[in-house]
Amino acid sequence: MNEDELNKRLDALHARLTWISDTEARAAWIQAYGANGEFDQERTKILTDAEDVLDQLVALGGGPKFQYK
């Protein structure tokens, strides 16, 4: 993958993590699906995938498109 593709992958992973967080927050109010850790395994896999993508970016000499200054 090139740098642009890796950054797009990070965008997709970020979007999914945001969705999971929002779903869990809403579920907590009404004890719906997601309130009891149903997304924990998926979140862990996403974070592992994100670390792998970041490692690939570093190996390419690039970095995430958003960086702290």
Residue pairs with C-beta under 8 A, 6 or more apart in sequence:
1 9
1 56
2 60
3 57
3 60
3 62
6 53
6 56
6 57
6 60
6 62
7 57
7 64
7 65
9 49
9 53
10 50
10 53
10 54
10 64
10 65
13 46
13 49
13 50
13 53
14 50
16 42
16 46
17 43
17 46
17 47
20 34
20 39
20 42
20 43
20 46
23 34
23 39
24 34
24 35
24 39
26 32
26 34
27 33
27 34
27 35
28 34
28 35
54 64
57 63
57 64
